[in-house]
Amino acid sequence: MNSSAKIPEKPAEGFIDFSKQASLWLARAGASALALMMILTFFDVIGRYFFNSPLVGTVEVTELLMGMIVYLGIGYTTVFRGHICVDIVITHLPLRIQIFLELITLAISIIFTTLICWQLWIKAADTVATDDVTQLWELPVAPVAYLMAACSITLIAGLLIQFVQVLDTAFHGSKIP
């Protein structure tokens, strides 16, 4: 056994470490998609302005990339608690009430994101059934739809991690992570 390998103290730590690494790699892929979209848009604008000839298909590729960018990065944002949180009043409440409200909020979030994920899978299957393609280049929409559906699972995983961490806080009495 490798002596440098870190053995998790709690069973959930291995899942948390995996989720962090997976979401980081997905976010990097999203950043690459964003860079590609930026380059395409730049050359499209240059082509329109200087040569009166835009790049054909830039709009449809940008549309596909936008969906990918959102879902490739959403797991990272969730796992690392990067979502906007307005806590002006909540931070002044007792810790037990904070924990209770956090658990309710996370439970509702898990329910809604699970419904969204489910609908994304249905929509992805529908794009296959109807053979959806983009207008000009006739690129298939299904791979992007399935990628978005698969990446939405990272959002649910991040919320479940947060829920378990807050439950751990509730039982051990420390500050909410």
C-alpha positions as CSV (number, residue, x, y, z in Angstrom):
1,M,0.0,0.0,0.0
2,N,1.3,3.5,-0.9
3,S,2.2,5.3,2.3
4,S,1.4,8.7,0.7
5,A,-2.2,7.7,-0.1
6,K,-4.6,9.5,2.2
7,I,-7.0,7.2,3.9
8,P,-10.3,9.0,4.7
9,E,-11.3,9.3,8.3
10,K,-15.0,9.1,7.5
11,P,-16.5,7.0,4.7
12,A,-18.1,10.1,3.2
13,E,-14.7,11.8,2.8
14,G,-13.7,9.6,-0.1
15,F,-17.0,10.6,-1.9
16,I,-16.4,14.2,-1.1
17,D,-12.8,14.1,-2.4
18,F,-14.0,12.3,-5.6
19,S,-16.8,14.9,-6.1
20,K,-14.4,17.7,-5.7
21,Q,-11.9,16.3,-8.2
22,A,-14.6,15.3,-10.7
23,S,-16.3,18.7,-10.5
24,L,-12.9,20.4,-10.9
25,W,-12.2,18.6,-14.1
26,L,-15.7,19.3,-15.4
27,A,-15.3,23.0,-14.6
28,R,-12.0,23.0,-16.5
29,A,-13.8,21.5,-19.5
30,G,-16.4,24.2,-19.1
31,A,-13.7,26.9,-19.0
32,S,-12.3,25.4,-22.3
33,A,-15.8,25.6,-23.8
34,L,-16.0,29.2,-22.7
35,A,-12.6,29.9,-24.3
36,L,-13.8,28.3,-27.5
37,M,-17.0,30.3,-27.5
38,M,-15.0,33.5,-26.9
39,I,-12.7,32.8,-29.8
40,L,-15.6,31.9,-32.2
41,T,-17.4,35.1,-31.2
42,F,-14.2,37.2,-31.6
43,F,-13.6,35.9,-35.2
44,D,-17.3,36.2,-36.0
45,V,-17.3,39.9,-35.0
46,I,-14.0,40.5,-36.9
47,G,-15.5,38.8,-40.0
48,R,-18.7,40.9,-39.7
49,Y,-17.0,44.2,-39.1
50,F,-14.0,44.0,-41.5
51,F,-15.1,41.6,-44.2
52,N,-18.9,41.8,-44.0
53,S,-18.8,38.0,-43.8
54,P,-19.6,36.4,-40.4
55,L,-18.5,32.8,-39.5
56,V,-21.3,30.5,-40.6
57,G,-22.8,28.5,-37.6
58,T,-21.2,30.6,-34.9
59,V,-24.6,31.3,-33.3
60,E,-25.7,27.6,-33.1
61,V,-22.3,26.5,-31.8
62,T,-22.5,29.2,-29.2
63,E,-25.9,28.0,-28.2
64,L,-24.7,24.5,-27.7
65,L,-21.6,25.7,-25.8
66,M,-23.7,27.9,-23.4
67,G,-25.7,24.9,-22.1
68,M,-22.5,22.9,-21.7
69,I,-20.7,25.8,-19.8
70,V,-23.5,26.1,-17.3
71,Y,-23.8,22.4,-16.5
72,L,-20.1,21.7,-16.6
73,G,-19.5,24.3,-13.9
74,I,-22.5,23.9,-11.7
75,G,-21.1,20.9,-9.8
76,Y,-17.9,22.8,-8.9
77,T,-19.9,25.8,-7.8
78,T,-22.0,23.6,-5.6
79,V,-19.3,21.4,-4.1
80,F,-17.2,24.5,-3.2
81,R,-20.3,26.4,-1.9
82,G,-19.9,29.2,-4.5
83,H,-23.6,29.9,-5.0
84,I,-24.9,33.2,-3.9
85,C,-26.3,33.1,-0.3
86,V,-28.0,36.0,1.4
87,D,-27.6,35.5,5.1
88,I,-28.1,38.9,6.6
89,V,-30.6,37.8,9.1
90,I,-29.7,34.1,9.4
91,T,-26.2,34.7,10.8
92,H,-27.8,36.5,13.8
93,L,-30.0,33.5,14.7
94,P,-29.0,30.8,17.1
95,L,-26.9,27.9,15.6
96,R,-29.7,25.4,16.0
97,I,-32.1,27.5,14.0
98,Q,-29.4,28.2,11.4
99,I,-28.9,24.4,11.0
100,F,-32.6,23.7,10.9
101,L,-33.1,26.4,8.1
102,E,-30.1,25.1,6.2
103,L,-31.4,21.6,6.3
104,I,-34.8,22.7,5.0
105,T,-33.3,24.8,2.3
106,L,-31.0,22.0,1.2
107,A,-33.8,19.4,1.2
108,I,-36.0,21.7,-1.0
109,S,-33.0,22.3,-3.3
110,I,-32.3,18.5,-3.6
111,I,-35.9,17.9,-4.5
112,F,-36.1,20.6,-7.1
113,T,-32.7,19.8,-8.7
114,T,-33.6,16.1,-8.8
115,L,-36.8,17.1,-10.7
116,I,-34.7,19.3,-13.0
117,C,-32.2,16.5,-13.6
118,W,-35.0,14.0,-14.3
119,Q,-36.5,16.4,-16.9
120,L,-33.1,17.0,-18.5
121,W,-32.8,13.2,-19.0
122,I,-36.3,13.1,-20.5
123,K,-35.5,16.0,-22.8
124,A,-32.2,14.4,-23.9
125,A,-34.0,11.2,-24.8
126,D,-36.5,13.3,-26.7
127,T,-33.8,14.9,-28.8
128,V,-32.6,11.4,-29.8
129,A,-36.2,10.3,-30.6
130,T,-36.9,13.3,-32.7
131,D,-33.4,13.4,-34.2
132,D,-32.9,17.1,-33.2
133,V,-30.1,18.8,-35.1
134,T,-28.9,22.4,-35.3
135,Q,-30.3,24.5,-38.1
136,L,-27.2,25.2,-40.3
137,W,-24.6,22.6,-39.7
138,E,-27.1,20.0,-38.6
139,L,-25.1,19.1,-35.6
140,P,-26.9,16.6,-33.3
141,V,-28.2,18.1,-30.2
142,A,-28.5,14.9,-28.2
143,P,-24.8,14.6,-27.1
144,V,-25.0,18.1,-25.5
145,A,-28.4,17.3,-24.0
146,Y,-27.0,14.1,-22.4
147,L,-23.9,15.9,-21.2
148,M,-26.1,18.6,-19.5
149,A,-28.2,15.8,-17.9
150,A,-25.2,13.9,-16.7
151,C,-23.5,17.0,-15.3
152,S,-26.7,18.0,-13.4
153,I,-26.0,14.9,-11.3
154,T,-23.0,16.7,-9.9
155,L,-25.3,19.5,-8.7
156,I,-27.3,16.9,-6.8
157,A,-24.2,15.3,-5.4
158,G,-22.9,18.6,-4.2
159,L,-26.2,19.4,-2.4
160,L,-26.2,15.9,-0.8
161,I,-22.7,16.5,0.4
162,Q,-23.7,19.8,1.9
163,F,-26.8,18.2,3.5
164,V,-24.7,15.4,5.1
165,Q,-22.1,18.1,6.3
166,V,-24.9,20.1,7.9
167,L,-26.4,17.0,9.5
168,D,-22.9,16.2,10.9
169,T,-22.8,19.8,12.3
170,A,-26.2,19.3,13.9
171,F,-25.0,16.2,15.7
172,H,-21.5,17.4,16.6
173,G,-22.4,21.0,17.3
174,S,-19.7,22.8,15.2
175,K,-20.2,25.7,12.9
176,I,-22.0,25.2,9.6
177,P,-19.3,24.6,6.9
